[in-house]
Amino acid sequence: MNTPIIDFIKKYNRNKCVRLHMPGHKGKINGTKFDITEIDGADSLFDASTIIDESEKNLSSIFGTNFSVYSTQGSSLSIMTMLALIKEYALSRGDTPLILSTRNAHSSFLNGIALLDIQVEWAIEDSDCFLSSALTDKMLDEHLSKMTRLPTALYVTSPDYLGNVLPIKEIATICKKYGVLFVVDNAHGSYLNFLSDNIHPINLGADMCSDSAHKTLPVLTGGAYLHVSKDFNFFNKQDVKSKMKMFASTSPSYLTLCSLDRANKYLNEKSKDFELCKKKVDDIKEFLLSLGHKLVGNEPLKVAIDCNNFGYYGRDIASILKKDKIFVEYYDNAFIVLMFSPFNKKSDYKRLKKAFSKIKREKEIVRPTLFRLKPERKMSIRGALLSKSETIKVEQAEGRILSNTNVSCPPAVPIMFSGEIIDSGAIEILKYNNIENIKVVIE
């Protein structure tokens, strides 16, 4: 498979051109030779017709999509673009946009909803906070039985930060039954397309899907995809590009584009590396289980550990591993998250096993029983997020309306959403997650 973006820039550099254009480094600083701008022949990300368009067609052939487009601003840009497309789809049908969503949505979803003024209804989840096909069927059927309109789209996050993967194929079947769009934030699952059991959302029936390519593929930070299924023909590629440019920088990174371009060649030629990696991660999971650790989630290349079960806080295990120069993806009071890829060396797995072998089991830490939040909504997300607000201590927030939660990245998943009333249970959960200050609406 060719690499049209890289090939163009290589030729440009070989010709020893005089750079009287952006960026200001002129390619003279180490690592910047491939960092150019939209000069003649270099195409334009949001109006692509030559090398970028060709590279995106390579991507589409790899994932089996109607078309796929690049983002150099992460999956956040892809998510906001999908929301804008959902709104246009609803309006074109004479409907008011309504999205049914699980609550574990990324903060970019919150921002997109506020900017686009889209109504959201939270999906019913089971006792483990997961959405099943049966619950999906129940919710959509209730919409019909109450003679209310169906949502424009069902929006889910799968895999989530702790590696929980939803039954995407079954949920997609239910959405098609009711004629509801099925949209997936697959930020952590780009690689799922390359396992022997292809469980990538597009392959399982999603209409649109965002992938953070940089999270699990050999791509620079910020490189991401937006995929549109072959079964969803309402929009063309330029429709998607025109929506994407509403939220994006007019100066996309060519270094990131080069990495996305190069990744196509790797994925086309070495996709079997992911299945080999899965076997190594399976071995790590078995090893941890043999030591008595409790694992959560079912994502193939991610290991999430309930550290409390082993007698530690997540931050404690992360600190112990850090002393052995092992850095985890994420940790909090309860969990740590480890992410693997084919580019982890054999020695990485050995070092991880050695480090965990030295950790002695302690008495289990019983964490407080934090019930599921079902807060009352007082304002729309947009209304609350854009209202005049003040920052106060969490302890003082009972009865106030949330403007915006201070949430870190990772995981960038809000505990509560703007416009909801903060009650005593919410305060307990916020404090457990080490959130001391919170923004509330000034009424």
N, C-alpha and C positions, 0 to 999 in steps of 0.2 A: 504494500500500500504506500502511495506517495505521501509526501509531507509538503504541500504547496506553499504554506506560509514560511516555513523554514527554508525551503529551496529558494524562494524569492529573496529573502534577506541574505542568504549566503552569497547569492549572485551579486547583490547590491554591495556587499562588503568586499567581494573579490575585485570589483571594478574601481575600488578606491575612490568612491564618490565624495565630493565636498558636501558636507552636511550644513546647509544653510537653512535648517528647519529644526523644529523641536525634536527631542529634548535637548536641554542645555549642556548635557555632558558630552554630546557629539560622539558618543561611542568610545571615548578615550579612557574611561574608568573601567577597571576590571569587572567583567560580567555584564557589560552594557552594550556590547556590539550588536546584539539582536533586539535592542530596545529602540524602536523607531516610532514614527507617527504615520498618519495617513497620507504619505506621499504618493505620487502617480505610480500605479501598479500594485500598491500595498493594500488596496481595497479599503472598505469601511465596515466596521462590525455591524452597524445598524442599518446599513444599506448595501449589504454584501452582494457582489455579482461576479467576483473573480476568485482570488485565492482563498479568501475566508469562506465564501460560499462553497467552494470545492471541498475544503477541509470539513465543513459542517455536513456535507453530503457523505463524506467518508464515515463520519460519526454516526449518521443516520443508518447507514448500511450495517454498521457493527451492532447497533441496538435494535434494528428492525422496526424503525418508526416511520410514520408519515413524513416527518422531518424533525430535526433536532437543531437547536441553536446554542451558541456559546454565551456564557456570562463570564466577565472578568471581575465581577463584584460578588462572587459567591452565590450560594443558593438563595440568599436573601433577595437578590435582584430577581431571580427566577420565580420566587414565591410571590413577590408583589406583582410581577407580570402576570402570573396565573390568575391572581385575584382580579386584575383589571380585565382579563379575558372573560372570566366568569361573569363579571358585571355587564360587559358588552353583550355576551350571549343572552343573558336574562332580558336586557332592555330590548334587544332585537326581536324577542318573542312577546314583547308587551308586558313583561313581568317586572316586579320589583325584586332586585337581587337578594337572595337569602341563602346563606351557607350554613349547612349543618356540619359542625366540626367537633372533634375530640379536643379536650382541654389541654393536652400536652403539646400545643402548638408553639412554634418558635416565636420569639419576640418580633421578628419581621412580619409575621402574620398579623400580629396586633397592630403594628404600624401601618401595614397595608390596608387593613380594615378601616382604620381611623382616617387615613388619607382619602380613601375611595368612598367612604360613607356607606359601607355595606352592612346589612343586618346579619347577625350571627345567632344561631341557636345551638346550644351545647348538646352533644349526643349523649344518650344514656349509655353507661358503661357497667360492666359486671362488677362483682365484689373486688376483683383484682385491678379494677380501673382499665379494663380492656374492652374493645368493641368487637363483637362477634357478628356473624352474618345473621343470626337469629334476632339479635337486638336491632340490627339495621332494618331487617324486614318489619319488625314490630313498630319501629319509629315511623317508617315511611307509610305503613298501613294506617297508623293512627292519624297521620296527616290527611289521608284520603277520607277516613271514616268521619273525621270532624268537619269534612267539607272545606278544609283549608287547603291552600296551595302547597304543592310539594316544594321542597328546597331546590334551588338551582343546581347545587352541587353538594356532595359529601366530601369533606376535606379531612384527611387523616395524616398522622405522622407515623411512618413505619419504615425502618426500625426506629425506636426511640433511643434516648441517650443510654439507657441501661440494656439495650440490645433486645428489647421485646419486639417481635415481628408479628404483625396482624395476619389473619387469614385473608390475604388480599384477593385471591381468586374467587373465594366464596362471596366476599363483600361486593366485588365487581359484578358478579352475576345478579345479586339483588338490586344493585343500582340500575343495571340495564333493564331489569324487569319493570322498574317504575319510571324509566326514562330520565334518571337523575345523573348528572355528570359525576364521575368519580375521579378525584384529584388527590395525588399523594405527594407529601413531602418525604422524599427518599434520600435526604441529605447524606445519611450514613451508609447507604446501600448501593452505590454505583457498581460495586464489584459483583453484586448478586447476579448480574447478567452473564458472568463468566464461570459460574460453577456448573458442574455436571447437571445438577438440578436447578435450572434457571428460574429463580424466584424473583426476578426483577419485576416491579409493578407493571411496567409496560407489557411485558410478556404475559402477565396474569390478568390483564384486562383493564388497567387504569386508562383513562382518557388523556390525562396530562400528568406529568411527573417532573419534579425538580431533583437534580442530583448534585451534591457537592463533590465534584470529581476529585478535588484536592484532598478530601478527607481519607479516601481509601485507594486512590489511583495515583500513578506517578505524574502528578500535575502540581504546578506551583500554587501557593495559597491564593485563593480568590477564583480559581478556575472552576467553573460549574457548567451544568447543562440544563436545558429545558426541553423535554421530550413531548411530542404530540403523537398520539397513537394513530395507526392506519385506519382505525374504525371511527375516528373523530375528524371529520372533514369540514367542519364549520369555518375554521380559520385557515388561511394560507400562511406561509412563512413570513411574508412581509407584514401581515397583520400582527404577528407576534413581535416582530422587530420594532414596529411602530409603538407598541405598548411598552416594550422594554426600555426604549430610549426616554420615556417619560420619567423614569426613576434613576437613570444611569448617568455616569460621567460621560462627557463627550470625548474623553481621552482614555479609551480602554488600553490596558497594558499589553503591549506586543510581546513582552516576555512571557506573560501568562498565556497569550494566544499561541505562542510557539510551543509552550509545554502541552497545551491541549492538542495541538497539531501532532506533536511527537508521540503523545499517548495513543493516538489512533493507530499508529504503526505498531507500537508495542502490543496493544490489545488485539490487533489483528493477527499478530504473529506468535504471541506468548500468553494467550488467555488461559492456557492450561496451568500456568503458574499459580493461579488462584485456588484451584482444586488441590494442588500440592501444599499450598499454604494452609488450607483448611485442615488437612490431615495433621499438620504440625500443631495447629491450635487445638484440635481435638485431643492431641496427646497432652498438651498443657492443661486442658480442662480435666482430663482424667487424673493427672498428677495432683492437681489442687484438690480434687475430690478425695483422693487417697489420703491426703493430709488432714482431711476433715473440714475443708472450707466449703461454704455454701455459695453456689453460683446462682445468678439470676439471669433471666433473658435467654433467648434461643438464637441469637444472631451468630452466624458461622465464624466470622473473623474478629469477634469482640468477646472479651472476657470481663464480666461484671461480677464482683465479689461482695457479698454481704459480710462486711468485716465484723460487725457487732456479734454475729454468730460465733466468731472465733475469739471473741473477747477483746476486740480493739475497735477504735473509731477509724473511719476511713482515712482520716488525716494522719493517724498514727502509722498505718501500714504504708501510706505514701511516703512518709518521712523515713521509715526504715529502708524502703527501696531506694530512696534518693541517696542515702549514705553509700549504697552500692552503685551509684551513678545510673540508676534506673528511674526514668521519669514517666509517670502515668499520664493518661489523657485527662482524667478527672477524678476528684475525690470530694467527699463531703463527710458529714458525721457518720453515715452508715456505710457508704459504698466506695469502691474504687473501680475505675474503668480502664482496661488495657485494650489498645487497638493494634492489630497486626496487619502486615501486608507482605507480599512476596519479596519485598526488599529488606525485610528483617533477616539477619544472618543466622546461621546455625548456632553461633556463639551467643546470640541474644537469648535464645531459648534456654541454653545451658546456664547462663548467668541468672536468668529469672528463676529457674528451678533451684539453683544454689541459694539464692537470696531467700526464697520462701522456705527452704529446708531449715533455715536458721531461726525462723519465727516460731516460738513456742505457743501452744494453745493456752489461752487464759479462760477465766470464767466468762460465760456469755454475758454481754451487755444487753439488758432488756430496755429497749428504747420505748419512749412513751407511745401509747396507742393514739395515733393521729387519725381521726376520722376523716372521711372524704369530704372535701369542701363542696357545699351546694349553696353558695352565697346568693342573696337576693340582689337582683340588678335594679339599680335606681336610675341610672343614666345610660345612654348609648356609649359605646367604646369611644367613638369620635368626640362626643360631647364632653366626656370626662377627661380624655387625654389632652384636649385642647382648651380646657377650662383654666381659669385662674386657680393656682394651687399653692400649697405651702408644704414644707417638709416638717414632720413632727416625729416624736419617738413612737415606736410601734405600740408601746404600752398605753399611749394616750389616744389611740386611733379607733377604739371601739365606737361603733355607730356612725363613723365618718364614711364618706364615699371615696373609694380609691381613685386616684388620678393616674398614677403610674408606679409600678413596683420596681424597686432597685434590684435588678436581677443581673447576676454576673454571666459572663460568657467564658467558658462553658458553665452551665448548660444552656443559658439564654432562653429558658422556658419559664414564663411567669407563673407564680404560685396562685395569684388571683389576676383577674382581668379588670381593666379600667371600667369604672361605672358601677362596680359591685360594692355592697355595704360590708365593712369590716366588722366581724363579730368576734366573740371571745375565742372561738375555735380557730378562726383564721389567725388571730394574734399568736396563739400557741404554735401553730405551724410555721408562721413567719419567724418567730424567735428560735424555733428548733433549727431553722435553716440560716441562722446567724444574721438575719436582717434586723437591724436596729432602728433604722430610720425609714420613713415611708412618705410618699407624696399623696396628699389628700386634697379633694376639691374644696375650695373656699366658697361656701354657699351664701 
